[in-house]
Amino acid sequence: MTKLRLGRIEDDRPVKLTIELPGAVHRELLRYAQEHARETGLDRPLAIERLVPPMLERFMDADRGFVRRKRGQA
């Protein structure tokens, strides 16, 4: 089995956002949370609210165009 892109999740000071997700995306996030817990040795899955921020962070870090533009503004 291949490793998930998301590793352990560190605690950080949160900023609260409210979003709506399609039901299919929510179900996939729940499934991902189960796999993440299994792979990282957690007793139970993390709440998806804890998974989404690092997923978004990794997505943005992997977006070459975004990274180039961000570097250009620094």
N, CA, C and O atoms as a CHARMM CRD file, in Angstrom:
* protein
*
  296
    1    1 MET  N      0.83600  -1.18000   0.00000 PROA 1      0.00000
    2    1 MET  CA     0.00000   0.00000   0.00000 PROA 1      0.00000
    3    1 MET  C      0.88300   1.24700   0.00000 PROA 1      0.00000
    4    1 MET  O      1.88800   1.29400   0.70900 PROA 1      0.00000
    5    2 THR  N      0.52300   2.23100  -0.77200 PROA 2      0.00000
    6    2 THR  CA     1.29800   3.46100  -0.81000 PROA 2      0.00000
    7    2 THR  C      0.99600   4.31300   0.40900 PROA 2      0.00000
    8    2 THR  O     -0.08500   4.23500   0.99200 PROA 2      0.00000
    9    3 LYS  N      1.97200   5.12700   0.78000 PROA 3      0.00000
   10    3 LYS  CA     1.78600   6.00300   1.93200 PROA 3      0.00000
   11    3 LYS  C      0.90100   7.18000   1.57200 PROA 3      0.00000
   12    3 LYS  O      0.90800   7.65100   0.43500 PROA 3      0.00000
   13    4 LEU  N      0.14900   7.64500   2.53500 PROA 4      0.00000
   14    4 LEU  CA    -0.66500   8.83300   2.35100 PROA 4      0.00000
   15    4 LEU  C      0.23700  10.06600   2.35300 PROA 4      0.00000
   16    4 LEU  O      1.29600  10.05900   2.97900 PROA 4      0.00000
   17    5 ARG  N     -0.17000  11.10200   1.67000 PROA 5      0.00000
   18    5 ARG  CA     0.60500  12.33900   1.63300 PROA 5      0.00000
   19    5 ARG  C      0.59600  13.05000   2.97500 PROA 5      0.00000
   20    5 ARG  O      1.52900  13.78700   3.29500 PROA 5      0.00000
   21    6 LEU  N     -0.44200  12.83700   3.75500 PROA 6      0.00000
   22    6 LEU  CA    -0.59500  13.53000   5.01600 PROA 6      0.00000
   23    6 LEU  C      0.02400  12.71400   6.13500 PROA 6      0.00000
   24    6 LEU  O     -0.35400  11.56200   6.34600 PROA 6      0.00000
   25    7 GLY  N      0.96700  13.29700   6.85000 PROA 7      0.00000
   26    7 GLY  CA     1.59600  12.63300   7.98600 PROA 7      0.00000
   27    7 GLY  C      0.93700  13.08000   9.28400 PROA 7      0.00000
   28    7 GLY  O     -0.23600  13.45100   9.30600 PROA 7      0.00000
   29    8 ARG  N      1.70700  13.03700  10.35800 PROA 8      0.00000
   30    8 ARG  CA     1.19700  13.48900  11.65300 PROA 8      0.00000
   31    8 ARG  C      0.81300  14.95700  11.57400 PROA 8      0.00000
   32    8 ARG  O      1.41500  15.72200  10.82100 PROA 8      0.00000
   33    9 ILE  N     -0.17800  15.34500  12.34300 PROA 9      0.00000
   34    9 ILE  CA    -0.67700  16.71300  12.32600 PROA 9      0.00000
   35    9 ILE  C     -0.32600  17.38800  13.64700 PROA 9      0.00000
   36    9 ILE  O     -0.69600  16.91700  14.72300 PROA 9      0.00000
   37   10 GLU  N      0.39200  18.49300  13.54300 PROA 10     0.00000
   38   10 GLU  CA     0.81100  19.24900  14.71800 PROA 10     0.00000
   39   10 GLU  C     -0.30400  20.19100  15.15200 PROA 10     0.00000
   40   10 GLU  O     -1.11000  20.64300  14.33800 PROA 10     0.00000
   41   11 ASP  N     -0.33400  20.47900  16.45900 PROA 11     0.00000
   42   11 ASP  CA    -1.29100  21.46900  16.95900 PROA 11     0.00000
   43   11 ASP  C     -0.80500  22.85600  16.58800 PROA 11     0.00000
   44   11 ASP  O      0.39300  23.13200  16.63800 PROA 11     0.00000
   45   12 ASP  N     -1.72300  23.72400  16.21900 PROA 12     0.00000
   46   12 ASP  CA    -1.41500  25.09500  15.86000 PROA 12     0.00000
   47   12 ASP  C     -2.61100  25.94900  16.24000 PROA 12     0.00000
   48   12 ASP  O     -3.72800  25.44500  16.35500 PROA 12     0.00000
   49   13 ARG  N     -2.38500  27.21200  16.42900 PROA 13     0.00000
   50   13 ARG  CA    -3.48800  28.11000  16.79200 PROA 13     0.00000
   51   13 ARG  C     -4.43600  28.24700  15.60400 PROA 13     0.00000
   52   13 ARG  O     -4.02700  28.73500  14.55000 PROA 13     0.00000
   53   14 PRO  N     -5.68000  27.83300  15.74800 PROA 14     0.00000
   54   14 PRO  CA    -6.60400  27.81700  14.61300 PROA 14     0.00000
   55   14 PRO  C     -7.29900  29.15400  14.35700 PROA 14     0.00000
   56   14 PRO  O     -7.41300  30.00000  15.24400 PROA 14     0.00000
   57   15 VAL  N     -7.75200  29.31400  13.13200 PROA 15     0.00000
   58   15 VAL  CA    -8.63800  30.39100  12.71300 PROA 15     0.00000
   59   15 VAL  C     -9.90200  29.70700  12.21200 PROA 15     0.00000
   60   15 VAL  O     -9.83200  28.84000  11.34100 PROA 15     0.00000
   61   16 LYS  N    -11.03700  30.08100  12.74300 PROA 16     0.00000
   62   16 LYS  CA   -12.27800  29.38100  12.42000 PROA 16     0.00000
   63   16 LYS  C    -12.84300  29.83300  11.07000 PROA 16     0.00000
   64   16 LYS  O    -12.97900  31.02800  10.80700 PROA 16     0.00000
   65   17 LEU  N    -13.16900  28.85600  10.22500 PROA 17     0.00000
   66   17 LEU  CA   -13.83800  29.08300   8.95400 PROA 17     0.00000
   67   17 LEU  C    -15.07000  28.19000   8.89900 PROA 17     0.00000
   68   17 LEU  O    -15.08700  27.11100   9.49200 PROA 17     0.00000
   69   18 THR  N    -16.08200  28.63200   8.19900 PROA 18     0.00000
   70   18 THR  CA   -17.26500  27.81500   7.98600 PROA 18     0.00000
   71   18 THR  C    -17.40700  27.60800   6.48500 PROA 18     0.00000
   72   18 THR  O    -17.44900  28.57300   5.72200 PROA 18     0.00000
   73   19 ILE  N    -17.48200  26.34400   6.05900 PROA 19     0.00000
   74   19 ILE  CA   -17.62200  26.03500   4.63900 PROA 19     0.00000
   75   19 ILE  C    -18.70200  24.97400   4.45900 PROA 19     0.00000
   76   19 ILE  O    -19.07500  24.27500   5.40100 PROA 19     0.00000
   77   20 GLU  N    -19.18900  24.87300   3.24100 PROA 20     0.00000
   78   20 GLU  CA   -20.10300  23.79400   2.87800 PROA 20     0.00000
   79   20 GLU  C    -19.37500  22.88400   1.90700 PROA 20     0.00000
   80   20 GLU  O    -18.70200  23.34600   0.98700 PROA 20     0.00000
   81   21 LEU  N    -19.51800  21.58500   2.12300 PROA 21     0.00000
   82   21 LEU  CA   -18.89500  20.59000   1.25800 PROA 21     0.00000
   83   21 LEU  C    -19.96900  19.74400   0.59400 PROA 21     0.00000
   84   21 LEU  O    -21.00800  19.47700   1.19700 PROA 21     0.00000
   85   22 PRO  N    -19.73100  19.32500  -0.62900 PROA 22     0.00000
   86   22 PRO  CA   -20.63900  18.34100  -1.22100 PROA 22     0.00000
   87   22 PRO  C    -20.58700  17.05100  -0.38800 PROA 22     0.00000
   88   22 PRO  O    -19.55300  16.71500   0.18800 PROA 22     0.00000
   89   23 GLY  N    -21.70400  16.34700  -0.33600 PROA 23     0.00000
   90   23 GLY  CA   -21.76300  15.11500   0.44700 PROA 23     0.00000
   91   23 GLY  C    -20.67900  14.12000   0.07300 PROA 23     0.00000
   92   23 GLY  O    -20.11400  13.46300   0.94700 PROA 23     0.00000
   93   24 ALA  N    -20.38200  14.00000  -1.21800 PROA 24     0.00000
   94   24 ALA  CA   -19.36500  13.04500  -1.67300 PROA 24     0.00000
   95   24 ALA  C    -17.98500  13.41300  -1.12700 PROA 24     0.00000
   96   24 ALA  O    -17.22000  12.53300  -0.73200 PROA 24     0.00000
   97   25 VAL  N    -17.66900  14.69400  -1.10400 PROA 25     0.00000
   98   25 VAL  CA   -16.37400  15.13700  -0.57100 PROA 25     0.00000
   99   25 VAL  C    -16.30800  14.85000   0.92600 PROA 25     0.00000
  100   25 VAL  O    -15.27400  14.40800   1.42600 PROA 25     0.00000
  101   26 HSD  N    -17.39100  15.09600   1.63500 PROA 26     0.00000
  102   26 HSD  CA   -17.41500  14.81600   3.07300 PROA 26     0.00000
  103   26 HSD  C    -17.19600  13.32700   3.34900 PROA 26     0.00000
  104   26 HSD  O    -16.43800  12.95900   4.24700 PROA 26     0.00000
  105   27 ARG  N    -17.86000  12.48300   2.57700 PROA 27     0.00000
  106   27 ARG  CA   -17.68000  11.03700   2.76800 PROA 27     0.00000
  107   27 ARG  C    -16.24200  10.61500   2.49600 PROA 27     0.00000
  108   27 ARG  O    -15.68800   9.78400   3.21600 PROA 27     0.00000
  109   28 GLU  N    -15.64100  11.18300   1.46300 PROA 28     0.00000
  110   28 GLU  CA   -14.24300  10.85200   1.15700 PROA 28     0.00000
  111   28 GLU  C    -13.30200  11.35000   2.25500 PROA 28     0.00000
  112   28 GLU  O    -12.32800  10.67200   2.58400 PROA 28     0.00000
  113   29 LEU  N    -13.57600  12.51200   2.82000 PROA 29     0.00000
  114   29 LEU  CA   -12.76900  13.00500   3.93500 PROA 29     0.00000
  115   29 LEU  C    -12.87700  12.08500   5.13900 PROA 29     0.00000
  116   29 LEU  O    -11.87700  11.82100   5.80700 PROA 29     0.00000
  117   30 LEU  N    -14.07000  11.59600   5.42300 PROA 30     0.00000
  118   30 LEU  CA   -14.24200  10.64700   6.53000 PROA 30     0.00000
  119   30 LEU  C    -13.45300   9.36700   6.26700 PROA 30     0.00000
  120   30 LEU  O    -12.80600   8.83200   7.16700 PROA 30     0.00000
  121   31 ARG  N    -13.51300   8.88100   5.03000 PROA 31     0.00000
  122   31 ARG  CA   -12.74300   7.69200   4.64900 PROA 31     0.00000
  123   31 ARG  C    -11.24200   7.94800   4.79400 PROA 31     0.00000
  124   31 ARG  O    -10.50100   7.10800   5.30500 PROA 31     0.00000
  125   32 TYR  N    -10.81100   9.12000   4.33700 PROA 32     0.00000
  126   32 TYR  CA    -9.39500   9.48600   4.44600 PROA 32     0.00000
  127   32 TYR  C     -8.97600   9.53500   5.91500 PROA 32     0.00000
  128   32 TYR  O     -7.89200   9.07000   6.26500 PROA 32     0.00000
  129   33 ALA  N     -9.82600  10.09500   6.77100 PROA 33     0.00000
  130   33 ALA  CA    -9.51800  10.18400   8.19800 PROA 33     0.00000
  131   33 ALA  C     -9.30900   8.79200   8.79300 PROA 33     0.00000
  132   33 ALA  O     -8.42600   8.59900   9.62800 PROA 33     0.00000
  133   34 GLN  N    -10.10900   7.83300   8.37000 PROA 34     0.00000
  134   34 GLN  CA    -9.94900   6.45600   8.85800 PROA 34     0.00000
  135   34 GLN  C     -8.60100   5.88100   8.41700 PROA 34     0.00000
  136   34 GLN  O     -7.88800   5.27400   9.21500 PROA 34     0.00000
  137   35 GLU  N     -8.25900   6.07400   7.14700 PROA 35     0.00000
  138   35 GLU  CA    -6.98100   5.56400   6.63200 PROA 35     0.00000
  139   35 GLU  C     -5.80200   6.27000   7.30300 PROA 35     0.00000
  140   35 GLU  O     -4.79300   5.64000   7.62100 PROA 35     0.00000
  141   36 HSD  N     -5.93200   7.56300   7.51400 PROA 36     0.00000
  142   36 HSD  CA    -4.88000   8.34400   8.16400 PROA 36     0.00000
  143   36 HSD  C     -4.64800   7.83600   9.58500 PROA 36     0.00000
  144   36 HSD  O     -3.50200   7.69300  10.01200 PROA 36     0.00000
  145   37 ALA  N     -5.72600   7.56400  10.31700 PROA 37     0.00000
  146   37 ALA  CA    -5.60100   7.04700  11.68200 PROA 37     0.00000
  147   37 ALA  C     -4.91300   5.68700  11.68000 PROA 37     0.00000
  148   37 ALA  O     -4.04900   5.41900  12.51600 PROA 37     0.00000
  149   38 ARG  N     -5.29800   4.83800  10.74200 PROA 38     0.00000
  150   38 ARG  CA    -4.70000   3.51400  10.64600 PROA 38     0.00000
  151   38 ARG  C     -3.20200   3.61600  10.34800 PROA 38     0.00000
  152   38 ARG  O     -2.39700   2.91000  10.95500 PROA 38     0.00000
  153   39 GLU  N     -2.83200   4.48900   9.41700 PROA 39     0.00000
  154   39 GLU  CA    -1.44000   4.60600   9.00600 PROA 39     0.00000
  155   39 GLU  C     -0.55500   5.28100  10.05800 PROA 39     0.00000
  156   39 GLU  O      0.62400   4.95100  10.18200 PROA 39     0.00000
  157   40 THR  N     -1.11700   6.21400  10.80500 PROA 40     0.00000
  158   40 THR  CA    -0.31100   6.94200  11.78800 PROA 40     0.00000
  159   40 THR  C     -0.43100   6.35600  13.19100 PROA 40     0.00000
  160   40 THR  O      0.14800   6.89400  14.13400 PROA 40     0.00000
  161   41 GLY  N     -1.16800   5.26900  13.34000 PROA 41     0.00000
  162   41 GLY  CA    -1.25500   4.57100  14.62300 PROA 41     0.00000
  163   41 GLY  C     -2.16100   5.23000  15.65000 PROA 41     0.00000
  164   41 GLY  O     -2.00400   4.99400  16.84800 PROA 41     0.00000
  165   42 LEU  N     -3.09400   6.04000  15.21000 PROA 42     0.00000
  166   42 LEU  CA    -4.03500   6.66600  16.13500 PROA 42     0.00000
  167   42 LEU  C     -5.13000   5.67400  16.51900 PROA 42     0.00000
  168   42 LEU  O     -5.48400   4.79400  15.73500 PROA 42     0.00000
  169   43 ASP  N     -5.65700   5.82200  17.71700 PROA 43     0.00000
  170   43 ASP  CA    -6.73700   4.94600  18.18000 PROA 43     0.00000
  171   43 ASP  C     -8.03400   5.19600  17.42100 PROA 43     0.00000
  172   43 ASP  O     -8.82400   4.28000  17.19000 PROA 43     0.00000
  173   44 ARG  N     -8.23700   6.45800  17.03600 PROA 44     0.00000
  174   44 ARG  CA    -9.45900   6.80300  16.30900 PROA 44     0.00000
  175   44 ARG  C     -9.13700   7.92600  15.32500 PROA 44     0.00000
  176   44 ARG  O     -8.16700   8.66000  15.51300 PROA 44     0.00000
  177   45 PRO  N     -9.93400   8.05600  14.30000 PROA 45     0.00000
  178   45 PRO  CA    -9.67500   9.09900  13.29200 PROA 45     0.00000
  179   45 PRO  C     -9.79000  10.50400  13.88300 PROA 45     0.00000
  180   45 PRO  O    -10.60000  10.75700  14.77400 PROA 45     0.00000
  181   46 LEU  N     -8.96700  11.40100  13.36900 PROA 46     0.00000
  182   46 LEU  CA    -9.09500  12.81300  13.72700 PROA 46     0.00000
  183   46 LEU  C    -10.35100  13.37000  13.07500 PROA 46     0.00000
  184   46 LEU  O    -10.81800  12.85300  12.06100 PROA 46     0.00000
  185   47 ALA  N    -10.88500  14.41800  13.65900 PROA 47     0.00000
  186   47 ALA  CA   -12.01000  15.11500  13.03500 PROA 47     0.00000
  187   47 ALA  C    -11.52800  15.69900  11.71300 PROA 47     0.00000
  188   47 ALA  O    -10.38000  16.13000  11.60300 PROA 47     0.00000
  189   48 ILE  N    -12.39400  15.71600  10.72000 PROA 48     0.00000
  190   48 ILE  CA   -11.96700  16.22100   9.41200 PROA 48     0.00000
  191   48 ILE  C    -11.54000  17.68500   9.48800 PROA 48     0.00000
  192   48 ILE  O    -10.76800  18.15500   8.65300 PROA 48     0.00000
  193   49 GLU  N    -12.04700  18.40400  10.49300 PROA 49     0.00000
  194   49 GLU  CA   -11.62600  19.79300  10.67700 PROA 49     0.00000
  195   49 GLU  C    -10.13400  19.89000  10.95600 PROA 49     0.00000
  196   49 GLU  O     -9.50800  20.90900  10.66000 PROA 49     0.00000
  197   50 ARG  N     -9.56700  18.83900  11.52100 PROA 50     0.00000
  198   50 ARG  CA    -8.12200  18.80300  11.79000 PROA 50     0.00000
  199   50 ARG  C     -7.33300  18.35600  10.56500 PROA 50     0.00000
  200   50 ARG  O     -6.15500  18.68700  10.43400 PROA 50     0.00000
  201   51 LEU  N     -7.96700  17.60900   9.67200 PROA 51     0.00000
  202   51 LEU  CA    -7.28200  17.11200   8.48000 PROA 51     0.00000
  203   51 LEU  C     -7.21000  18.14500   7.35300 PROA 51     0.00000
  204   51 LEU  O     -6.20800  18.22500   6.64200 PROA 51     0.00000
  205   52 VAL  N     -8.26700  18.92600   7.19500 PROA 52     0.00000
  206   52 VAL  CA    -8.36000  19.82600   6.04100 PROA 52     0.00000
  207   52 VAL  C     -7.23300  20.86200   5.99600 PROA 52     0.00000
  208   52 VAL  O     -6.65600  21.04900   4.92500 PROA 52     0.00000
  209   53 PRO  N     -6.88400  21.54700   7.09300 PROA 53     0.00000
  210   53 PRO  CA    -5.81100  22.55100   6.99400 PROA 53     0.00000
  211   53 PRO  C     -4.48000  22.00800   6.46500 PROA 53     0.00000
  212   53 PRO  O     -3.90900  22.61200   5.55800 PROA 53     0.00000
  213   54 PRO  N     -3.95900  20.88500   7.00000 PROA 54     0.00000
  214   54 PRO  CA    -2.70000  20.39100   6.43300 PROA 54     0.00000
  215   54 PRO  C     -2.85200  19.90600   4.99000 PROA 54     0.00000
  216   54 PRO  O     -1.90200  19.97400   4.21000 PROA 54     0.00000
  217   55 MET  N     -4.04300  19.41700   4.63300 PROA 55     0.00000
  218   55 MET  CA    -4.27400  19.02300   3.23700 PROA 55     0.00000
  219   55 MET  C     -4.17400  20.24100   2.32300 PROA 55     0.00000
  220   55 MET  O     -3.52700  20.19100   1.27700 PROA 55     0.00000
  221   56 LEU  N     -4.81200  21.32500   2.72300 PROA 56     0.00000
  222   56 LEU  CA    -4.74900  22.55000   1.93000 PROA 56     0.00000
  223   56 LEU  C     -3.31600  23.08400   1.85700 PROA 56     0.00000
  224   56 LEU  O     -2.86600  23.53300   0.80200 PROA 56     0.00000
  225   57 GLU  N     -2.61400  23.03100   2.97200 PROA 57     0.00000
  226   57 GLU  CA    -1.22400  23.49900   2.99800 PROA 57     0.00000
  227   57 GLU  C     -0.35800  22.68700   2.02700 PROA 57     0.00000
  228   57 GLU  O      0.42600  23.25900   1.27000 PROA 57     0.00000
  229   58 ARG  N     -0.49600  21.36800   2.04800 PROA 58     0.00000
  230   58 ARG  CA     0.28600  20.52500   1.14200 PROA 58     0.00000
  231   58 ARG  C     -0.10900  20.75300  -0.31300 PROA 58     0.00000
  232   58 ARG  O      0.73800  20.73300  -1.20600 PROA 58     0.00000
  233   59 PHE  N     -1.39500  20.96900  -0.54200 PROA 59     0.00000
  234   59 PHE  CA    -1.86600  21.25300  -1.89400 PROA 59     0.00000
  235   59 PHE  C     -1.21000  22.52700  -2.41700 PROA 59     0.00000
  236   59 PHE  O     -0.70600  22.55000  -3.54000 PROA 59     0.00000
  237   60 MET  N     -1.21300  23.58300  -1.61000 PROA 60     0.00000
  238   60 MET  CA    -0.62700  24.84900  -2.05000 PROA 60     0.00000
  239   60 MET  C      0.88500  24.73300  -2.22100 PROA 60     0.00000
  240   60 MET  O      1.44900  25.31400  -3.14900 PROA 60     0.00000
  241   61 ASP  N      1.55000  23.98500  -1.33000 PROA 61     0.00000
  242   61 ASP  CA     2.99800  23.78300  -1.45000 PROA 61     0.00000
  243   61 ASP  C      3.36500  23.00600  -2.70900 PROA 61     0.00000
  244   61 ASP  O      4.46600  23.16600  -3.23600 PROA 61     0.00000
  245   62 ALA  N      2.45400  22.16800  -3.19500 PROA 62     0.00000
  246   62 ALA  CA     2.71800  21.35400  -4.38200 PROA 62     0.00000
  247   62 ALA  C      2.31900  22.06000  -5.67900 PROA 62     0.00000
  248   62 ALA  O      2.61400  21.56600  -6.76700 PROA 62     0.00000
  249   63 ASP  N      1.65400  23.20500  -5.57100 PROA 63     0.00000
  250   63 ASP  CA     1.22500  23.95000  -6.75900 PROA 63     0.00000
  251   63 ASP  C      2.39300  24.81400  -7.23900 PROA 63     0.00000
  252   63 ASP  O      2.66300  25.87500  -6.67700 PROA 63     0.00000
  253   64 ARG  N      3.07000  24.35300  -8.26900 PROA 64     0.00000
  254   64 ARG  CA     4.27900  25.03000  -8.73500 PROA 64     0.00000
  255   64 ARG  C      4.04300  26.48100  -9.12100 PROA 64     0.00000
  256   64 ARG  O      4.85500  27.35200  -8.80700 PROA 64     0.00000
  257   65 GLY  N      2.94400  26.74000  -9.79500 PROA 65     0.00000
  258   65 GLY  CA     2.63500  28.10900 -10.18800 PROA 65     0.00000
  259   65 GLY  C      2.45800  29.01600  -8.98600 PROA 65     0.00000
  260   65 GLY  O      2.94700  30.14500  -8.97500 PROA 65     0.00000
  261   66 PHE  N      1.76600  28.52600  -7.98300 PROA 66     0.00000
  262   66 PHE  CA     1.55600  29.31300  -6.76900 PROA 66     0.00000
  263   66 PHE  C      2.87900  29.55700  -6.05600 PROA 66     0.00000
  264   66 PHE  O      3.15100  30.67000  -5.60600 PROA 66     0.00000
  265   67 VAL  N      3.69600  28.52200  -5.95400 PROA 67     0.00000
  266   67 VAL  CA     4.99000  28.65000  -5.26800 PROA 67     0.00000
  267   67 VAL  C      5.86500  29.66200  -5.99900 PROA 67     0.00000
  268   67 VAL  O      6.50400  30.49700  -5.35900 PROA 67     0.00000
  269   68 ARG  N      5.90400  29.60200  -7.33600 PROA 68     0.00000
  270   68 ARG  CA     6.71300  30.56300  -8.10300 PROA 68     0.00000
  271   68 ARG  C      6.23500  31.99500  -7.88000 PROA 68     0.00000
  272   68 ARG  O      7.04000  32.90400  -7.67500 PROA 68     0.00000
  273   69 ARG  N      4.94100  32.18200  -7.92200 PROA 69     0.00000
  274   69 ARG  CA     4.39300  33.52900  -7.72600 PROA 69     0.00000
  275   69 ARG  C      4.65100  34.02300  -6.31100 PROA 69     0.00000
  276   69 ARG  O      4.94400  35.20100  -6.10500 PROA 69     0.00000
  277   70 LYS  N      4.54400  33.13100  -5.34200 PROA 70     0.00000
  278   70 LYS  CA     4.78800  33.50200  -3.95800 PROA 70     0.00000
  279   70 LYS  C      6.24100  33.91800  -3.77500 PROA 70     0.00000
  280   70 LYS  O      6.52700  34.90200  -3.09300 PROA 70     0.00000
  281   71 ARG  N      7.16400  33.16600  -4.38800 PROA 71     0.00000
  282   71 ARG  CA     8.58100  33.51800  -4.31800 PROA 71     0.00000
  283   71 ARG  C      8.85000  34.86500  -4.98900 PROA 71     0.00000
  284   71 ARG  O      9.67100  35.64800  -4.51100 PROA 71     0.00000
  285   72 GLY  N      8.15800  35.12900  -6.09300 PROA 72     0.00000
  286   72 GLY  CA     8.34100  36.38000  -6.81800 PROA 72     0.00000
  287   72 GLY  C      7.87300  37.58000  -6.03500 PROA 72     0.00000
  288   72 GLY  O      8.36000  38.68900  -6.25700 PROA 72     0.00000
  289   73 GLN  N      6.93900  37.38700  -5.12300 PROA 73     0.00000
  290   73 GLN  CA     6.41900  38.50500  -4.32000 PROA 73     0.00000
  291   73 GLN  C      7.24800  38.73100  -3.06300 PROA 73     0.00000
  292   73 GLN  O      7.15200  39.78600  -2.43700 PROA 73     0.00000
  293   74 ALA  N      8.05100  37.75900  -2.69400 PROA 74     0.00000
  294   74 ALA  CA     8.84400  37.86900  -1.44600 PROA 74     0.00000
  295   74 ALA  C     10.01400  38.81000  -1.59600 PROA 74     0.00000
  296   74 ALA  O     10.77100  39.01000  -0.64600 PROA 74     0.00000
